[in-house]
Amino acid sequence: MAREQSVSRDDFARQHGFASYLEMFESSTPVATADSRKWCITPVAGGKWLAWNDGDRAAASFDSKDAAVAHIERTAGVQSANV
């Protein structure tokens, strides 16, 4: 049975318009930590916001910062700090 390869950190960042994971992380705001995962929001092109965590490297796009934070609160089951 073949195992899926996870996306590298830099590939993940490039998928969202950043040159590297470091650039993406430095552009991000930490919102919460749950299950050993850091959840962040990141502004991207077109006025959109990404909600993502450093564990599974999956991101969801939102039209507003508040919507991205609300998604993290629902998904991670945590209350975010005032962001």
N, C-alpha and C positions, 0 to 999 in steps of 0.2 A: 504494500500500500504506500503510495507516494505521499510525502508530507508537503504541505504548502510552505513555501518559503515566505517569511515575513518581509515586508518592505523595509529597506534600510532607512535609517533616520534621514539621511540626505535625500533619498528618493521621495520620501514622504514630504519633506519640505519643498522640494522642487515641484511636486504635484500641485502645490498651493502658491507657487510664484516666488519662492525664496531660493536664494543661491545655495543655502546650506541649512542644516538643522540648527546650528548655532544662531544663524541670522533669524530664523523663525522663532526660536526660543527667546532671544533677546527682544523681539518685537511683541512678545506675548505678556499677558498679565495672569499670574497664578490666581486661581479662584478658590480651589479646594483641594484637599487630599483625602482620598478614600481608597481602601483596599490596596495600599502602597502605590497608588497612582496619583500623579499630579495632574489635575485638571486645569486647563488654561483656556483663555480666550485670546484671539488674535485678529486684529483688523487686516483685511485683505482688499484687493482691488475691487472697485465697484461699490465701495461703501458697505461691503458685507463683513460679517464676523464669523470666525471659525470657533467652534467649541471642540476641544480634543483633549486626550490624555496621553501621557508618555508610555502607557502600558501596551495598548493595542494599536496605537497609531492609526486610528480611524477618526475622521473629522466630519462634523456636520456644519453646514453653512446656514447662516441666519441673516435677516435684514437689519437686525439691531443688536447692540451690545446686550441689552436687557433680555432679549429672547435667547441669546447664547448662554447667558448666566442661568436663566430659568431652566434651560435644557440640562445643564450640568447639575443643577439642584435636583431635578427629577431623576436623571439617569444615575447619578452617584448616590442619591439619597442623603445629601448633606445640605446644610445651609451655608451659603458662601459668605465670605467676609464682605464688607461693604466695598464694592468694586466700582 
